Amino acid sequence: MSEGDQVTDSTFKQEVLDSAIPVLVDFWAPWCGPCRMVGPVVDEIAIQYKDQVKVVKLNTDENPNVASQYGIRSIPTLMIFKGGQKVDMVVGAVPKTTLSNTLEKYL
């Protein structure tokens, strides 16, 4: 996952809320073990749905405003945004099928 796929408190609105296509946001932090487990799954999703879904990561340690705005209590939390609204979320390190199935509903 490249640095370009990171969003911050200051770029969240532009990158996520104003996006023309659905966005999957991976809320994570460097110290979080399960986040490292779900990371490769999120990367695979990004490749599989590359023209249909935008996939970004938000470091909750560095960007507490967005995390608190959306009530992130445990990470990893994967949130799906469509048309500027949060439409769904998955909490914890889930299998790829769970994430795909959740995402498919919004494509």
N, C-alpha and C positions, 0 to 999 in steps of 0.2 A: 504494500500500500504506500503510495508516494505521499510526500508532504503536501502536494497539491490537493489531496483529498481530505485534508484536515480543515475543519471549520472552527471558528472562534466566536466568542460573544459578539464581536464586531462584524463578522461576515455571515452570521447565521441567517439573518433575514434575507439578504441578497441570494445566498447560495441555496437555502432550503425553502423558506417561505415563498420566495418569488419564483421558484423553479417551475418551468413549464411541464416537467414530467415528475412522477412520484419520486420521493427521496427517502432512502433508508439511512437513518442516522444511528451510528454506533456510538453510544455514550460509554466511554472507557477511561481508565487511568493506568499509568505505567506499573503501579504496584499490585494491580488486580490480576490474580492467577487465572480465574475463569475468563477474563477478557482476552488473555493470550490464547486460550483454547478456542474461543469463538472467532478470533481474528482471521484465521485461514478460511473459515466458513464464509465470513463476510466477504473476503477477497474473491472466493469462488462465485458467490452470488453476483458480485460486481462484474465479473467476466461473463457469466451466463446471461445476465440481463442488461448488458452494457448499453444498448440503445433504448431500453425501456425504462430503466431506473437509474437514478443517480445515487451513488453510494458514498457517504462521507463519514468521517470520524470526528468526534468531539471529546477532547480531553477534559474531563470534569474538574480536575484539579486546577487547570489553567483557565477554565471558563465556567466559573460557578454561577454566573447570572442565568444563562440558558438552562443549566441543569436544575437550578431551583425553580425557575419559571415553569418548567414542565414536571416538577415534583419528582425528580430522579432520586430515589432512596437507595437503590442497590444497583450495582453495575456488574456485568454488562447489562445495559438496557438498550434494546433495538427499537427505534420508533420509526413509524412510516408516516410521512407527511404527503398530503396531496392537496393541491390548490391552496397552500398556505395553512392547512389545518392538520392537526394530528389525527390520523384516522385509525391507527392501531399501534400496539406495542407488544414486544416479547421480552420478558425478563429472564436473565440467566443464560448460561451456555447451552443453547439448544442445538439439536441436529439440523443439518442443512434442509432436510425435508420439511421440518416444521416451519423454518423461515421461508422457504419457497412457497409453501402452501398459503402462508399468511400474506405474502407479497402478491401472489397470483390474483387475489381478490380485488386488487386495486389497479390492475393493468388494463 
